[in-house]
Amino acid sequence: MNKSVERMKSIARRAVWISPALLPLFALIVVPAIAAESPVVVPPVTFGVSPAESPKDVALSLQIIFLLTILSLAPSIVIMMTSFTRIIIVLSLTRNALGTQQMPPSQVLVGIALFLTFFIMAPVFKTVNETALRPYLNQEITHVEALKKAEEPMREFMLKQTRKKDLALFINLSRMEKPKTRADVPTHVVIPAFLVSELKSAFEMGFIIYLPFLVIDMVIASTLMSMGMLMLPPIMISLPFKLLIFILVDGWALIARGLVLSFY
């Protein structure tokens, strides 16, 4: 190791006489060659499986498997059981109505949708944390009881946003007896009914957002045709006007406000 350091120092003294233009080439060729003489020691990583010695070890293993399963399903839970679906569809339709192609990028729209989802679902997540997660971490309740308690606020949120018509549709499709109250409706029936309702609400909001931009496109196209400018694409003229009007009315704030208020 000391020999490598001394060798590097001697080469560095000689490098003083090298032209500055050749210094990057010197760094790319000589430095990796010297570093290769002193390999970096990487600690080994091992995985092992040992038999359980007590029922407690078995329970801990099952809890780890259960936790990994929940983490693998977390994206689907966020998408299907929260406000994310409605928000991302409305934002995508808004971008299409503006005609800006990929602006804002899809990653930006997904990020906005996620943070708006966290904002809207904050009271629900707070209830889940207080009634299910904390008692489970404090070993006051079992994981089965924690799941039931976490399911209640989520079901309440979904049922509040689900139309009666959509809920009745899936109750009939499941061929179950007519429930007396909404609490008697099983969760596997509530989730698809909630998704269908969210899709309908999202497209209704998207249609309303589309209308003013459609009027602008029609006015611009009619004006260009009356002027005989048939070879000029109307989108080139209408896009700046749509962006100007959208900025003047503070469009993104209005859409965010409308999305948040649509869940209350």
N, C-alpha and C positions, 0 to 999 in steps of 0.2 A: 504493500500500500504506500509506504514511504517512497519507494523507488518511482512509483507512478506520479506522485506529487512532485518529486524533484525533476522528473522528465518533463512534466507539464510546465514547470517554472522555466526550464531551459528553453523549451520551444516558445514560450511566451516572450522571453527576452529577444529571441531571434525574430519574432513576429513584429517587433517594433519597426524593422526595416522593410516590412512588406507594404506594398502600396495599399492605401485605404480602400481602394476599389476591390481588392482581393481578400479583404478581411472576412466578409460573409462566407466566401468559399472556404477559407481556412477554418472557420468555425464549424462548417457543416461536415468537413472531412476529417480533421485532426482530432477535434474534441470527442466525437463518438468513438474513434479508434482507441483513444486513451481510456475513456470510460469503460470500454469493453474489457480492459485488462483487470478491472476490479469489479466483478459482477455483484449485483445487489442480491442479498440473501432474502428470499421471500419465505415467510413462515408457512408451514404446511397447514392446510385446513382439512379437518377430518369430520366425518359424520358417522355416528354410531347409533345402533338400536339395541337397547338392553331390555330384558324381560322385567315386567312390573313386579315389584316386591310387596306391594300392598294395594288394597282397593283405592287408596288415595292417589296412587300413581296412575291407575286406570282412569279415574275420574279426571285427572289433570290432562291426560292424553286425549280424552274425549272432548274436553273443553277446548283444547288447541285445535282439533279437527273442526269443531263447531265454529270457532272463530275464523278459521281460514275459509270455511264455506261461506260465512256471512260476508267476509271481505271480497270473495270472488263474485258474489251477487250484488255487492254494493252499487256498482254502476247501473245495473238494471233497476234496483230499488229506487235510486235517485231519479231515474228517467220515468219510470212507470207510476210511482206512487207519490210524486210531488208535482209542483207547478212547472217543472222544467219543460215538459212537452209543449204546453201552450205558449210559453215564452219564446222558445227557440223557433217555433213555426211562425209566430207573428214577426219576429225579427228577420227571419229569412224572407218572408213575403214583403216586408218593408224594403229590404235591399233590392228585391226583384222589381218592386214598383218604382223605385228610384232609377233603375236601369244602370246602376254603377258596376254591374258584373260582379267582380270579386272584392269590392270595397264596400264596407269593411270586410276583412278576411273572415273565413269561417271560424278560425281559432278565436278571433276577437268576439264574434257573436256567441260562440259557446261559452267563453269566459263571462260575458255580460249575463247570459242566461243563468249560469251557475250562481253568480253572486246575487242576482235578483231572486233566484230560488232560495238561497240561504236567508235572504232578507224576509221573504214572504213566509218561509217555513220556520223562522226563528221561534215563534211561540210554541209550535208543535214540537220542535226539537228540545225546547226547554222543558216541556212537560214530560217528554220521554226520558230526559236526563234525570229529572227529579223523581219520577215514579218508578223507573225501570233500571236505568244504568247505574245510578249511585247505590241504590239498595243491593243490586247484584254484586257490584265491586266490593261493597262492605260485607258481603256474605250474609245479608239479611234475608234474601229470597233466592230461590233456585233459578236456573236458566229458563226453565219452562214458565215459571211465574213472571220472569222478566220479559219474555217474549209476549205473553198475554197482555201485560201492562203497557208495553211499547206499542202493541197493535191497536189499542183503544184510541189514542189521539190520532193516529194515522187514519184509522177507519172513519173517525169523526170528520176529519178534514176531507177525505175523499167523498163521503156521503153528502157533505154540504155542497160540493161542486158537481155532483152527479145529478143528471135530470131523471125525473121519475120514469119517463118513457124508456130511457136506456136501461135503467135498473130493472124495469118490468120485462124488457126484452131478454135479458140474460137470465132472469129468474125463470121465464118460460122455457128458454133453451136448455137450462139445467134440469128441467122436468122435476123440480122439487115442489113440495107443498108451499102454498102461498104463505109467506111469513106474516105474522101479526104486527110486528114492529120492525124498524130498520135494524135494530140490534140483532134480530134473528137471521139476517141475511149473512151467509158465509162470506169470508174474505175473498175466496176464489171467484165469487160472483161480483163482488164490489169492484175489484181491480179492472176487469175488462169494461165494465159499465162506466167507470171513471175515465178510462182512456178514450172511449168513444165520445163521451161528453166533452173531454178536453179537445179532441180533434175538431168537433163541431164548433166549439167556442172560438178556437184559434182561427179557423177559416172564416167565421163570421167577422172577427176583428180584422183579418187580412183583407176581406172584401171591402170593408169600410175605408181602410187605409188606401186601397188601390184606386178608389173612385176619383179623388182630386187629381192624382197623377194621370189617370186615364183621360180626364177632361183636358188637361194641359197638352197631352200628346195629340188629341183630336184637334184642338185649336191650332197647334203648330202645323200639323199635317194639312189641315184645310187652308191655312194661310200660304203655305209653300205651293200647294196646287193652284191656288188662285193667282199666284205670282208667276206661274209657269216654271217653277224650279223643281221639276220632277226628278232630276238626277241627284238632288241633294237629300241625303237620308234625314228624315225628321228627327231621329234620335240625337243627331249632332246639335240641333238647335234647342230641342226640348230639355235635354239634360241640364244645361246651365240654369234654365228657368226653374226646373224642379228642385235643383239644389238650392237656389236662391230662396225660393218660397219655403222650403223645408227648414232652412237656417233661420229665416225671419220669424217663423212661428215656433221656433225652438222644438223641432219635431221629435228629437230623441227624448227630451224630457217629457213631452206629452205622451209618447208611447210608453215610456217607463211608468208614468203616473197611471195611465189607463190599465196597464197590465197589473200593477199592484192593487188598484182599486177593484179590479174585476174579481178578485178573490175574497172581497169583504162584503 
